[in-house]
């Protein structure tokens, strides 16, 4: 069964058609003035223009035509000819019970899935992850969940940054620290040691150290560059080292991403497409798409109607290295060939928009994928309270694991203050604090329009009041507790008969899920789904405040309210799960 607005649109459409007008004019949507009626239709105004008639006359004709429509209790004509529509009790009842029976709690599924790749996360081997990578992970994960739920065939790829100058820095640094390792002997060709020469702590120490040395010393910088070029040219010892660096780094990243509850189908990286680059470059040269300019091989991407200058994509630098754009192009080739993807979403900091514009134009020019199938899903920065990008107290980049620890601690403190979790053992408390901490961080991120910057404020994120993750968890847990008590009293849910205004308002909120879900997917805007979860929790709260459930004496009313509560919980948990947020059983 479709959403109420769609059912009503179908009725109104027929009524407009009977006036010789297009059905589309019967479009019904949630009202801007819910105090007057839950739904509105403004089609009489354009309809009147088309027919050269008075809009109020058209509105009156529509109203008369629908006088006996069972879905509609009342239509009021307002102002110049707006139609305010009140659904019938029967319409509310049918919709509520259909939702309660529907496994997908009201969300339809797409008939034509598209093979879609989501490129997100993108941490760099050796460089610490920063909050930008956190945003990418949280937004990308929500999009992969939402995309799958609507019915697309989604593959996610972390796309590790493992092919740039940072690898040259690591190699150089290791050579200075442990010059006797076989990797630095150009004549040695294996077999290579299976044990990595470094651990995760070494890696996180080495990159900043090497980068600082190179900054101060041009000769050292040149060594790092040369090592990068030799790696890219396939020097066996360096490739063997690269594999160690990636493996060590991945093991650490997996711990972090597991803690965050984010999973990737593919753990590929920039380095994986290196073997594709030579043939791709040759082909682009042969077809005249890439050519030499100042010793670099470039693909020009500017267009006549560009408002600002678009620099060319540099395919091979004058030093012979592949750059960021090169691996991104080769990765498109790989995704097309090995996965037959039809669309790629790149969930990456908005500050990389020019890079993606270049890559997409170049991919289009090269006939790899059309530009409108490649989307940069940009996002704003996370700032500290000083308005500058968020840093640790010491001024460094915040590590994901430290950030999560901070969130868990803040959650524990909030729980203490609110007296939540009394009587729970340490393990259970910890589990709840983790869920609250994650919900706090994820919801605080996702509730914003992607492109806006936001201020990192753990106190605000973990509050139990307001538009926060913990508030939503609390709402879900409260319903769980009601349902547990009902079960203990042997009470069961039954047919839903919405009667009180708060019951009807809750059904209307539940009815909006499908629209919110597709709004979030179509616009790549998880905040639309966040808004829905918040509306739903608030509608439930008003319903619960006005309509007793367990104490209700009338059995039919009580079972109806129980069913409404159970339905709300199911939809709330479904929506939260799509945002990557898990609800505890108790708190
Ligand atoms: N590693 C990059 C960074 O840290 C992000 C990678 C994004 N994905 C891509 N296909 N370029 O900035």
Boltz pocket constraint, residues with backbone or C-beta under 6 A from the ligand:
constraints:
  - pocket:
      binder: B
      contacts: [[A, 119], [A, 121], [A, 122], [A, 123], [A, 124], [A, 158], [A, 159], [A, 160], [A, 161], [A, 328], [A, 346], [A, 347], [A, 348]]
      max_distance: 6.0
